Amino acid sequence: MAQPTRRIQEQELREQQGGAVELTQRARAQYNTQSALETDVEWSRDIYRELDLNNERNAALYYPSEPLGEQVNFFTMLLRLLLDGKIKAYEYRLDGNELFTKDNELDVKNMLEKFYIYYQEDENGKLSVALEDIPCAEVQKYYIKESNYVDRRTSTYSTHVMAICPVIMRADYGAEPVPYPMFWLDYNNISSYLRITPAMTSSYNNTRNMSLDDYFVMGRYEGKIYKTSNLQNKPLADYCKTDSAMAAEQERIESELSTFENQLWNSSSTPKKNKVQNSEPESEISENGISQQSKKEDREPVTRETKTNNKQTSAEKPRISVRRER
């Protein structure tokens, strides 16, 4: 019997999904990552963004805020996978950088106690959290690290999400909620599960016709830049002391990325699409071998000044010969 198609395999996995699905090694190999190899990267720049889930473009990660039947939101799915040992998480360090090494792996039990998440532990040491005890509504932000790079093997400019950090918002004694980053996740480690998790991305179309991986790969999210990879490891807040300075710096970085992408394959300082619109049309050769520009010049009166200018520029312009085909 022929092997089932990938679409059928995805549907079967979704039907088995109660929130978290265990993938075989064969399934992981089929859902390979889309990032380029380091040897193929000609240029790259890493950007850290803050995704506010109050923004409708990011609401796909928040909906539903509370479990709705079998539907759960992004954080609930991640925590289930983490408790089942299917994915790994890493400590959020003081410098804010992600470090995907064994000695920086997250102690899940310690994390649950740190954020006052009620859990149960069985005799084998397996941790579990009841659905109603998962603080899914309090996770209202995410930090992501995205890499903008040029792949010289495919001659393409791409943006790839490298890491994700859920951020829980907690308020003490009626004060304004404060963000508390929880842990870092390697996107390549969770992408296999995101590809089989449908998401609703629009308030006008409630059909879940896009996976969470599609959502990130297609850049459907929207987030403000709070840091870029730099030699001094400084976030924007360290050198932007006012809100206006912060907004100006964020706009400048966005403009740099946009300008670099637009001018990547164009040596001129003018973007290609603008250059085409503003450029003068080339001389066209008519059927009888006479250019339209020549006809225009024949119609114009020739003066002494025109002859002088033609003599000065004739040496600079190459002569175009037209050969007629018989």
Secondary structure as the mmCIF struct_conf table of DSSP 4:
data_model
#
loop_
_struct_conf.conf_type_id
_struct_conf.id
_struct_conf.beg_label_comp_id
_struct_conf.beg_label_asym_id
_struct_conf.beg_label_seq_id
_struct_conf.end_label_comp_id
_struct_conf.end_label_asym_id
_struct_conf.end_label_seq_id
HELX_LH_PP_P HELX_LH_PP_P1 ALA A 2 THR A 5
HELX_RH_AL_P HELX_RH_AL_P1 ARG A 6 GLN A 16
BEND BEND1 GLY A 18 GLY A 19
HELX_LH_PP_P HELX_LH_PP_P2 GLU A 22 THR A 24
HELX_RH_AL_P HELX_RH_AL_P2 GLN A 25 GLN A 30
BEND BEND2 TYR A 31 TYR A 31
HELX_LH_PP_P HELX_LH_PP_P3 SER A 35 LEU A 37
HELX_RH_3T_P HELX_RH_3T_P1 GLU A 38 ASP A 40
STRN STRN1 VAL A 41 ASP A 52
TURN_TY1_P TURN_TY1_P1 LEU A 53 ASN A 54
BEND BEND3 ASN A 55 ASN A 55
HELX_RH_3T_P HELX_RH_3T_P2 GLU A 56 LEU A 61
TURN_TY1_P TURN_TY1_P2 TYR A 62 TYR A 62
BEND BEND4 PRO A 64 GLU A 66
STRN STRN2 LEU A 68 LEU A 68
TURN_TY1_P TURN_TY1_P3 GLY A 69 GLU A 70
STRN STRN3 GLN A 71 GLN A 71
HELX_RH_AL_P HELX_RH_AL_P3 PHE A 74 LEU A 83
TURN_TY1_P TURN_TY1_P4 ASP A 84 GLY A 85
BEND BEND5 LYS A 86 ILE A 87
STRN STRN4 ALA A 89 TYR A 90
TURN_TY1_P TURN_TY1_P5 LEU A 94 ASP A 95
BEND BEND6 THR A 101 THR A 101
HELX_RH_3T_P HELX_RH_3T_P3 LYS A 102 ASN A 104
STRN STRN5 GLU A 105 GLU A 105
HELX_RH_AL_P HELX_RH_AL_P4 VAL A 108 LYS A 114
TURN_TY1_P TURN_TY1_P6 PHE A 115 TYR A 116
STRN STRN6 GLN A 120 GLU A 121
TURN_TY1_P TURN_TY1_P7 GLU A 123 ASN A 124
STRN STRN7 LEU A 127 SER A 128
HELX_RH_3T_P HELX_RH_3T_P4 LEU A 131 ASP A 133
BEND BEND7 ILE A 134 ILE A 134
TURN_TY1_P TURN_TY1_P8 CYS A 136 GLU A 138
STRN STRN8 VAL A 139 ASP A 151
TURN_TY1_P TURN_TY1_P9 ARG A 152 SER A 155
STRN STRN9 THR A 156 ARG A 170
BEND BEND8 ASP A 172 ASP A 172
TURN_TY1_P TURN_TY1_P10 TYR A 173 GLY A 174
STRN STRN10 VAL A 178 PRO A 181
STRN STRN11 TRP A 184 ASP A 186
HELX_RH_AL_P HELX_RH_AL_P5 TYR A 187 LEU A 194
TURN_TY1_P TURN_TY1_P11 ARG A 195 ILE A 196
STRN STRN12 PRO A 198 ALA A 199
BEND BEND9 SER A 203 TYR A 204
STRN STRN13 MET A 210 SER A 211
HELX_RH_AL_P HELX_RH_AL_P6 LEU A 212 VAL A 217
TURN_TY1_P TURN_TY1_P12 MET A 218 GLY A 219
STRN STRN14 LYS A 224 THR A 228
TURN_TY1_P TURN_TY1_P13 LEU A 231 GLN A 232
STRN STRN15 PRO A 235 PRO A 235
HELX_RH_AL_P HELX_RH_AL_P7 LEU A 236 TYR A 239
BEND BEND10 THR A 242 THR A 242
HELX_RH_AL_P HELX_RH_AL_P8 ASP A 243 ASN A 262
TURN_TY1_P TURN_TY1_P14 GLN A 263 TRP A 265
BEND BEND11 SER A 268 THR A 270
HELX_RH_AL_P HELX_RH_AL_P9 LYS A 272 ASN A 278
BEND BEND12 SER A 279 SER A 279
HELX_LH_PP_P HELX_LH_PP_P4 GLU A 280 GLU A 284
STRN STRN16 ILE A 285 ILE A 285
TURN_TY1_P TURN_TY1_P15 GLU A 287 ASN A 288
BEND BEND13 GLY A 289 GLY A 289
STRN STRN17 SER A 291 SER A 291
HELX_RH_AL_P HELX_RH_AL_P10 GLN A 292 ARG A 299
BEND BEND14 GLU A 300 GLU A 300
HELX_LH_PP_P HELX_LH_PP_P5 PRO A 301 VAL A 302
HELX_RH_AL_P HELX_RH_AL_P11 ARG A 304 SER A 314
TURN_TY1_P TURN_TY1_P16 ALA A 315 GLU A 316
BEND BEND15 LYS A 317 LYS A 317
HELX_LH_PP_P HELX_LH_PP_P6 PRO A 318 SER A 321
#
